[in-house]
Amino acid sequence: MKIFLFLLFIFGSAPAALFAQLERQRVVTDQPVELIFMAPRNINLFTVEPLSKGELHYSIMHTFGEVNSGARNLWGIDQGANVRFSFEYGFADRFSLGFGRSSMDKVYDIHARWAILRQNRSSMPVSVTLAPSLGITTGSYGFLEENYSFNDRISYSAALPAARKFSDDLSLQLVPMITHFSRTGPELNIADPGVNTYFSVGFSGRYKFSPRSALTLQAIPPISNAENLDWNVGVGIDIETGGHVFQMFFTTSRALNEAYLVSSENGNFIDREFRFGFNVNRLFRVR
């Protein structure tokens, strides 16, 4: 009888013990949402997609001439190329620093990205990132009556991407942007040589149509009071292959760095004043 009562006690208390263990192992519902975008850039605009600590992002970006230049110029491939390469390293899961160089106006730039907010599955509906940058134009302007000083060559930019992943397929983003040139003139590739400060609110989006491919969109309206400044529009496709993300697109702008995205001249998309471009993104784990 004592053995029977002992066994009854053991089996009667087992479910309660198991239930207590299950209670201590609840699923975490506050995990951040991953892969809002496939890469740190969507066409040309910064995204909220952060680098992990110890991760290195290397990119090569190209735009060519306008496609309406015809078959003789291979629809723009033979002319008007602008090339940018950049490196960005994650010093923490929310903070990274980068360096780049663009051939248009021979601009070197340094930039940072700080993930202020991360979208998660319960309490935070959006991700927000602060992305300041500083550029230095190194072109030769000795033909001017007054040559550029070091301070004249500096430009400042800041972007604040805010994005939400609505589903596994659809992500949308707004990007308030502002840039300031210490000195402007017709020798620079900007829309209005008389305007030093430009600002806009860009838009970008991504729609996945397969596990490793997505359609992309970019639009930067001409909010600044500058002549010859039209919409910066881009449409493209992203293809992810392991550690690489290949981005191919058509865009109305030659610009590839932040200061020039909101300030340089843009073609009219309807009049075929757009150009082919592509980005090659590579992610490395260096720690």
N, C-alpha and C positions, 0 to 999 in steps of 0.2 A: 504493500500500500504506500509506503514512503517513497519507493522508487517511482511508482505511478504518479504521485503528486509532484515529485521533482521534475519528471519529464514534462508534465503538463505545464509547470511554471516556465520551463525553458522554451517550449514551443509557443506558449502564450505571449511571452515577452519578446520573442524574435521579431515579429512584424513591427512592433513599436521601435525596436533598435534599428531595423532596416529603414523605417520611415524617417527616423532622426538623421540617419546617414544621408538619405536622399535630400533632406532639407538643407544640409550643410553644403551640398554640391549643386546648388541652383545654377542654371545657365545665366551667364553674364549678358544682359540686354543692352548694355551701354557701349558696345564695341563700335569704333569708328567705321564709317562706310568707306570701303576701299575702291580704288580704280574709278573715281568719278570721271577722269579722263585717262587716256592711254599714255600720255607723256606730260612733262612739265610745260609744254606748249601745245596749243590747239591752232593749227596753221601758223600764225605769227604771235598770237596773244599768249601771255603767261596764263597758266591755269592754277587751280588750287591743289593740284596733285603734288604732294611733298616728296622729297627724297628721304629715305631712311638714314639713320646715323651710319656713316661709313660707306654710303653709296655715292658713286660718281656718275654724273650724266654728261656725256659728250654728244654734241650735235653739229652737223654740217647743214647749212641752209642755203638754198639757191632761189633766185628769181631771174627770169630771162626777159627778152624784149616782148613787145606786144604782138599778139598772134595776127593782127591785121597787117603786119609787115609782109605777109605773103610767103609763098613757097620758096622764093629765092633766098630768103633768110631763115628757111625752115620754121616758118611761123613764129619767129622771135628767138629761136634757140641760138642763132648766130650773133645776136646783138643784145646790148643792154643788160648784161649779167651783173647781178649783185650777189656777193658770196659772204656768208658769215659763219664763223666757227665759234664754239663756246664750250667751256667746261664749267660744271657746277658740282659742288661737293656738299654732302649733308654732314654738318658738324653735330647735329642733334636731329631727333625725329621730327622736329618742327622748325628747324632753322638750317639754311644752306647759304653758301656764298658762291658767286660765279664770276667768270671773266670771259669776255668775247671780243671779237674784232670783225667789223663790217667793211667791205671794200668801198661802198658808197660813202664818199667824203672821208674815207680812211679813219673810221671812228673806232677807238678802243673803249670798252666800257666794263665797269664792274657793277655787279648787282647782288642783291640779297633777297631772300624770300623767307618770311616768317609766317607760319600757319597760326593765325590768331585763334580761329575756331575750327573745329573738325565736326562735320556732320556725323551723327550717330543714330542708332536705331530707336532711341527713346526720347531724348530731351533736346537735341540740337538739330534743327531742320536744314541748316546750311553749313557750308565751309567757307571761311573768309581768310584770305592771305594778303599780307602787306608786302609789296615788291618795289622797293626804291632802287634807283640806278643812277650812275654818274658816268657821263661819256666825255671823251676828249677827242676832238677833231685834229688830225695830224696832216691834213692836206697842205700843199705848198701854195701860199697866196702872196708870193713875192711880187706879183704884178700889180697889187693894190698900192695906192698912195700911202696908206698906213697899214702895215703888216699886222697880222694877228699876234697878240701877246698870249702868254699861257692862259691867263684868266679868260681871255676872249674865246678860247677854244672849248671851254667847259659847258656842258649842258646837264641839266638835272631832270629826272623823271621820277614819277611814282605811279603805281597802279595798285588797285585794291580789288582783286577778283573775288567775287562772291558767287558760289555755285551750289547747285542742288542736284543730286542724283535721284530722279523721280522713279526710275525702275532700273532693272539690269541693263536695259537698252538705251534709255534716254537720260542725258545730262544737259543742263542749261546753265549759262554763266553770264553775269553782268560784270563789266570791268571799267569802273571810273578811272580815268587817266589824266595826268597833267604833265606837261614838260615845259622847261624854260631854257632858252638859249641865251648865254651871256652876250653874244653878239651875232647879228644876222646880216645877210647881204645876198645879192644875186649869185654869188659864187657858191652858196650852199644849195643843196637839193631839197629846199623846202618851198611850200606853196606861196608864201607871202614874205619877201625879205624885210618888210617893215614891221612884222609882228614877232615879238620875242617869246610870248607865252601862248601855248596851245592847250586845249583841254577837250575831252570827249568822254562819252560813256559807251564803251564797246560792248558787243554781244557776241557770244560764241556758243556753239552747241555741238552735240555729238549724238548720233543714233546708230547703235550697233545692229547690223543686219546678219551677222554671223558671229561665232564665238571670238574670232580674231580680227574682224574687219568692222569699220564704222564709217558712215558718212559724216562729214564735218562742215561747219558753217562759221563764217566770221563776218561781222559788220561793224564798222566804226563810222558813225555819222559825223558830218562837218559842223560841230557846234561852235567852234571858234570863229570869230569875226575876221576871216582871212579870205582874200581873193584866190581864185583858182583851186579852192579846196573842195573836193567832191568826196562822195562816200568811198571808204576803203572797204571793198567787198571781196570775200573769198569763199570758194566752195571746194571741197576736196574729199579725199578718202584716206583713212588710216589703216595700215596693215601691220599687225603685231606678229613677230616671228621670234619667239624666245626672248632673248635680251635686246632685240632690235625692234624699233617702231619706225616704219617707213610712212611718210606723209607726202602725198601728191595732191596738188591743188591748182586752181586757177584763181588769180587775184588781180585786182586793179592797181596794185601798188608795188613798187620796187622795194619798199622799205622792209627791213628785217629786224631792226632794233627799236626799243621802246620810244625814244625821242622822235624818231622819224615816222612811226606808225600813225601818229596823230597830226603831223606837220607837213609831210611831203605830198607832192601832187599825186592825184589818183586819176586813172582813166574812167571812162564811162562804160560800164559793163554791157549795156545794150548795143553800143556802137563797136563792140568787139575790141575795146581798148583795155583788154586784160592780158595777162601773161601767165605762162606756165611756171610753176615752182615746185620744189620738193625739199623735204627735210629728212635727214637720216639721224635717228636718235639711238644711242647705245648706252645701256646702263651696266655699270661694273660694281661689284662688291670688292672693296679694297681693304677691308679689315677682317 
